[in-house]
Each structure stands twice: as structure tokens, then as C-alpha cells.
Amino acid sequence: MSAPVVFEDWMDDGACSRMPTFTILKLTIQQRLCGDCPVRVECLAYGRQHGAEGDVWGGEVITRPKTEQRTCPQCGSQFETTPSSQRRFCSSRCGGLFHSPPKQQPAPPRPARRAPSTCEICGTGLPHQRRRYCSRECWNRARALAVKPVTTCEGCGTSFTPPRNRPTTARFCSRRCSNSRSRTRKDA
């Protein structure tokens, strides 16, 4: 049902002003009638402000979206929105505050660096903490002083130092002992 129309001056110039008020036209005819109307803009503005839902004003059907009240989860204020809207917050500021991570405490200060270490062989200071020796010479001396594992050969029974790449798995002192051992197994 149409709301009562408050008469305004521009309405006399409208294309529909010459139509009798009781004439009910089809929607398409009403919209076509508004197409060439000289006061279409004013009519549409009036209809959006005062027209009832379903009325034609300025060539458009007036619709009023249904609204609902929602509560902003950030600030708790009420705001109005349409039921189909996915809007959860009253403003973009509240949305940003809600989704931003809480402020972190500043990181604790790093522990002080350890004092520079010294060479394990000669005792001179080292520039880097990861190094154990000050020079290649000290490294070679450390290798010479290192206790090397000694293993007994299963072929001939002599003691030998296994190679560095397999210190625990070496069973023979030489290839000849290894081959002689494999021959004795084949013969048996």
C-alpha cells in the first residue's frame, strides 16, 4: 500500500502527473513512462526517501532491505545490517583490532658472549668460539697425539690401526689377509 504523497512543485512537470491517480498500470508501463520524464532524478530521490516498498518512483521499484541488530564482538556496540550480510563488526577498526595478534612482550636480552676460547695444543687465544686449534700445525699435532684404536687382524692375528672411515668395522690388516681368509672358507 502506498504511503500518502506530500505534494511538491516538481511533481507537476512529471510525465505521470497527467495520469489519473486511480489508474493502475503494469510495472513495465510505469517504468517506460518514467524513461522520458524531465523530473526523473527528483522523483527517484523522493521515492527513496518517502515511497512505500513496491512503488515505482523515477522508473525504479522502491525496495527497503530488511535489517537486523547485531552486537560488535570487539566493542559491544549495537549496529544495524541486513540479515544476509556477513558483517560482524560495527567498523573496520573494530574488525582490525579483533583480528590483530596481542602485543608481544619484548624479547629478553641475549646472553653475553662467551670469552674467546684457546687452542687445545698451544693455548693461544682463538678468534672464533667454534675452533679448537689456532693453526693447521696444531691440528696436525693433535691428530698425531690422538689415541688411535688398535684392532687385531682376523687373518694373521697382528695388531693394526683401522682406517678412519671404518674404525669399528675393519677386520683385516690388509687385502691379502682378507683374501686368504675368504679362500680358507671356500675350501672348507
C-alpha positions as a Markdown table, in Angstrom:
| # | Residue | x | y | z |
|---|---|---|---|---|
| 1 | Met | 0.0 | 0.0 | 0.0 |
| 2 | Ser | 1.3 | 3.4 | -0.9 |
| 3 | Ala | 2.2 | 6.0 | 1.6 |
| 4 | Pro | 0.4 | 9.4 | 1.4 |
| 5 | Val | 2.2 | 11.6 | -1.1 |
| 6 | Val | 3.3 | 15.0 | 0.0 |
| 7 | Phe | 2.9 | 17.2 | -3.0 |
| 8 | Glu | 6.0 | 19.1 | -4.2 |
| 9 | Asp | 6.4 | 21.7 | -7.0 |
| 10 | Trp | 8.4 | 19.4 | -9.4 |
| 11 | Met | 5.6 | 16.9 | -9.4 |
| 12 | Asp | 3.5 | 19.0 | -11.9 |
| 13 | Asp | 6.3 | 18.5 | -14.5 |
| 14 | Gly | 6.3 | 14.7 | -14.2 |
| 15 | Ala | 5.1 | 12.5 | -17.1 |
| 16 | Cys | 2.8 | 10.7 | -14.7 |
| 17 | Ser | 1.2 | 13.9 | -13.4 |
| 18 | Arg | -1.4 | 13.8 | -16.2 |
| 19 | Met | -2.5 | 10.3 | -15.3 |
| 20 | Pro | -5.5 | 9.8 | -13.1 |
| 21 | Thr | -4.5 | 8.7 | -9.6 |
| 22 | Phe | -6.7 | 5.6 | -9.7 |
| 23 | Thr | -5.1 | 4.3 | -12.9 |
| 24 | Ile | -3.1 | 1.1 | -12.0 |
| 25 | Leu | -0.6 | 0.5 | -14.7 |
| 26 | Lys | 1.6 | -2.6 | -15.2 |
| 27 | Leu | 5.1 | -2.2 | -13.8 |
| 28 | Thr | 6.7 | -2.2 | -17.2 |
| 29 | Ile | 4.4 | 0.6 | -18.5 |
| 30 | Gln | 5.1 | 2.7 | -15.4 |
| 31 | Gln | 8.9 | 2.3 | -15.9 |
| 32 | Arg | 8.6 | 3.1 | -19.6 |
| 33 | Leu | 6.5 | 6.2 | -18.7 |
| 34 | Cys | 9.4 | 7.4 | -16.4 |
| 35 | Gly | 12.0 | 6.9 | -19.1 |
| 36 | Asp | 11.5 | 10.3 | -20.8 |
| 37 | Cys | 10.3 | 12.1 | -17.7 |
| 38 | Pro | 12.1 | 15.5 | -17.1 |
| 39 | Val | 11.9 | 15.2 | -13.3 |
| 40 | Arg | 13.0 | 11.6 | -13.1 |
| 41 | Val | 16.0 | 12.4 | -10.7 |
| 42 | Glu | 13.9 | 14.4 | -8.3 |
| 43 | Cys | 11.2 | 11.7 | -8.4 |
| 44 | Leu | 13.6 | 8.9 | -7.6 |
| 45 | Ala | 15.2 | 10.8 | -4.7 |
| 46 | Tyr | 11.7 | 11.5 | -3.3 |
| 47 | Gly | 10.7 | 7.9 | -3.7 |
| 48 | Arg | 13.8 | 6.6 | -2.0 |
| 49 | Gln | 13.1 | 8.8 | 1.0 |
| 50 | His | 9.2 | 8.7 | 1.2 |
| 51 | Gly | 7.9 | 6.0 | -1.2 |
| 52 | Ala | 6.5 | 2.7 | 0.0 |
| 53 | Glu | 8.1 | -0.6 | -0.9 |
| 54 | Gly | 6.9 | -1.8 | -4.3 |
| 55 | Asp | 6.0 | 1.7 | -5.6 |
| 56 | Val | 7.6 | 3.0 | -8.8 |
| 57 | Trp | 9.4 | 6.3 | -8.4 |
| 58 | Gly | 11.7 | 7.7 | -11.1 |
| 59 | Gly | 11.5 | 4.4 | -13.1 |
| 60 | Glu | 12.7 | 2.2 | -10.3 |
| 61 | Val | 10.8 | 0.0 | -7.9 |
| 62 | Ile | 11.4 | 1.1 | -4.3 |
| 63 | Thr | 12.8 | -1.7 | -2.1 |
| 64 | Arg | 13.6 | -1.4 | 1.6 |
| 65 | Pro | 16.1 | -4.0 | 2.7 |
| 66 | Lys | 15.2 | -5.8 | 5.9 |
| 67 | Thr | 17.6 | -5.1 | 8.7 |
| 68 | Glu | 18.6 | -6.7 | 12.0 |
| 69 | Gln | 20.5 | -5.6 | 15.0 |
| 70 | Arg | 23.9 | -7.2 | 15.7 |
| 71 | Thr | 26.4 | -6.7 | 18.5 |
| 72 | Cys | 30.0 | -6.0 | 17.7 |
| 73 | Pro | 32.2 | -8.7 | 19.3 |
| 74 | Gln | 35.1 | -6.2 | 19.8 |
| 75 | Cys | 33.4 | -3.1 | 21.4 |
| 76 | Gly | 29.9 | -4.5 | 22.3 |
| 77 | Ser | 28.0 | -1.7 | 20.5 |
| 78 | Gln | 24.8 | -2.4 | 18.5 |
| 79 | Phe | 24.7 | -1.8 | 14.8 |
| 80 | Glu | 22.2 | -2.4 | 12.0 |
| 81 | Thr | 22.8 | -4.6 | 9.0 |
| 82 | Thr | 20.9 | -6.8 | 6.6 |
| 83 | Pro | 20.4 | -10.5 | 7.5 |
| 84 | Ser | 22.3 | -11.8 | 4.6 |
| 85 | Ser | 25.3 | -9.6 | 5.3 |
| 86 | Gln | 28.5 | -11.3 | 6.6 |
| 87 | Arg | 29.4 | -8.1 | 8.5 |
| 88 | Arg | 30.4 | -9.0 | 12.1 |
| 89 | Phe | 31.9 | -5.7 | 13.3 |
| 90 | Cys | 30.5 | -2.2 | 13.7 |
| 91 | Ser | 33.5 | -0.7 | 11.9 |
| 92 | Ser | 36.7 | -1.8 | 10.1 |
| 93 | Arg | 38.7 | -0.5 | 13.1 |
| 94 | Cys | 36.9 | -3.0 | 15.4 |
| 95 | Gly | 37.5 | -5.8 | 12.9 |
| 96 | Gly | 41.2 | -5.0 | 12.7 |
| 97 | Leu | 41.6 | -4.8 | 16.4 |
| 98 | Phe | 39.8 | -8.1 | 16.9 |
| 99 | His | 41.9 | -10.0 | 14.3 |
| 100 | Ser | 45.3 | -8.4 | 15.2 |
| 101 | Pro | 47.5 | -10.5 | 17.4 |
| 102 | Pro | 48.0 | -9.3 | 21.0 |
| 103 | Lys | 51.1 | -7.2 | 21.5 |
| 104 | Gln | 54.1 | -9.3 | 22.3 |
| 105 | Gln | 56.4 | -8.6 | 25.2 |
| 106 | Pro | 59.9 | -7.6 | 24.1 |
| 107 | Ala | 62.3 | -10.4 | 23.7 |
| 108 | Pro | 64.6 | -10.9 | 26.6 |
| 109 | Pro | 68.1 | -9.7 | 26.1 |
| 110 | Arg | 70.6 | -12.1 | 24.6 |
| 111 | Pro | 73.1 | -13.7 | 27.0 |
| 112 | Ala | 76.6 | -12.2 | 26.9 |
| 113 | Arg | 79.0 | -13.9 | 24.5 |
| 114 | Arg | 81.4 | -16.4 | 26.0 |
| 115 | Ala | 85.0 | -15.4 | 26.4 |
| 116 | Pro | 87.1 | -16.4 | 23.4 |
| 117 | Ser | 88.4 | -19.9 | 23.7 |
| 118 | Thr | 92.0 | -21.0 | 23.5 |
| 119 | Cys | 93.9 | -23.5 | 21.3 |
| 120 | Glu | 93.9 | -27.0 | 22.8 |
| 121 | Ile | 97.5 | -27.6 | 21.9 |
| 122 | Cys | 99.4 | -24.3 | 22.4 |
| 123 | Gly | 96.9 | -22.3 | 24.5 |
| 124 | Thr | 96.8 | -19.1 | 22.3 |
| 125 | Gly | 93.5 | -17.2 | 22.0 |
| 126 | Leu | 91.1 | -18.1 | 19.2 |
| 127 | Pro | 89.1 | -15.5 | 17.3 |
| 128 | His | 86.1 | -17.9 | 16.9 |
| 129 | Gln | 84.4 | -19.9 | 19.5 |
| 130 | Arg | 83.8 | -22.9 | 17.3 |
| 131 | Arg | 87.5 | -23.6 | 16.5 |
| 132 | Arg | 89.6 | -25.9 | 18.6 |
| 133 | Tyr | 93.0 | -25.2 | 17.2 |
| 134 | Cys | 94.8 | -22.0 | 16.2 |
| 135 | Ser | 96.5 | -23.3 | 13.1 |
| 136 | Arg | 96.9 | -26.3 | 10.8 |
| 137 | Glu | 100.1 | -27.2 | 12.6 |
| 138 | Cys | 98.3 | -27.5 | 16.0 |
| 139 | Trp | 95.6 | -29.6 | 14.3 |
| 140 | Asn | 98.2 | -32.0 | 12.8 |
| 141 | Arg | 99.9 | -32.3 | 16.3 |
| 142 | Ala | 96.6 | -33.1 | 17.9 |
| 143 | Arg | 96.0 | -35.8 | 15.3 |
| 144 | Ala | 99.4 | -37.3 | 16.0 |
| 145 | Leu | 98.8 | -37.2 | 19.7 |
| 146 | Ala | 95.3 | -38.6 | 19.5 |
| 147 | Val | 94.8 | -42.1 | 20.8 |
| 148 | Lys | 94.1 | -44.3 | 17.8 |
| 149 | Pro | 92.1 | -47.5 | 18.2 |
| 150 | Val | 94.0 | -50.8 | 17.7 |
| 151 | Thr | 92.4 | -53.9 | 16.4 |
| 152 | Thr | 93.6 | -57.5 | 15.9 |
| 153 | Cys | 93.6 | -58.9 | 12.3 |
| 154 | Glu | 91.4 | -61.9 | 12.0 |
| 155 | Gly | 93.6 | -63.3 | 9.2 |
| 156 | Cys | 97.1 | -63.1 | 10.6 |
| 157 | Gly | 96.5 | -62.1 | 14.3 |
| 158 | Thr | 98.7 | -58.9 | 14.2 |
| 159 | Ser | 97.6 | -55.6 | 15.7 |
| 160 | Phe | 96.8 | -52.8 | 13.3 |
| 161 | Thr | 95.2 | -49.3 | 13.3 |
| 162 | Pro | 91.9 | -49.4 | 11.2 |
| 163 | Pro | 91.3 | -46.8 | 8.6 |
| 164 | Arg | 89.5 | -43.6 | 9.7 |
| 165 | Asn | 86.4 | -44.2 | 7.5 |
| 166 | Arg | 85.6 | -47.6 | 9.3 |
| 167 | Pro | 87.3 | -47.7 | 12.7 |
| 168 | Thr | 84.9 | -50.2 | 14.2 |
| 169 | Thr | 84.2 | -52.5 | 11.2 |
| 170 | Ala | 87.7 | -53.2 | 9.9 |
| 171 | Arg | 88.5 | -56.9 | 10.5 |
| 172 | Phe | 91.7 | -57.4 | 8.5 |
| 173 | Cys | 95.0 | -55.6 | 8.3 |
| 174 | Ser | 95.4 | -55.9 | 4.6 |
| 175 | Arg | 93.6 | -57.1 | 1.4 |
| 176 | Arg | 95.9 | -60.1 | 1.4 |
| 177 | Cys | 94.7 | -61.2 | 4.8 |
| 178 | Ser | 91.1 | -60.6 | 3.8 |
| 179 | Asn | 91.5 | -62.7 | 0.6 |
| 180 | Ser | 93.4 | -65.5 | 2.3 |
| 181 | Arg | 90.5 | -65.7 | 4.9 |
| 182 | Ser | 87.9 | -65.9 | 2.1 |
| 183 | Arg | 89.9 | -68.7 | 0.4 |
| 184 | Thr | 90.0 | -70.8 | 3.5 |
| 185 | Arg | 86.3 | -70.5 | 3.9 |
| 186 | Lys | 85.7 | -71.6 | 0.3 |
| 187 | Asp | 88.0 | -74.6 | 0.8 |
| 188 | Ala | 86.2 | -75.8 | 3.8 |
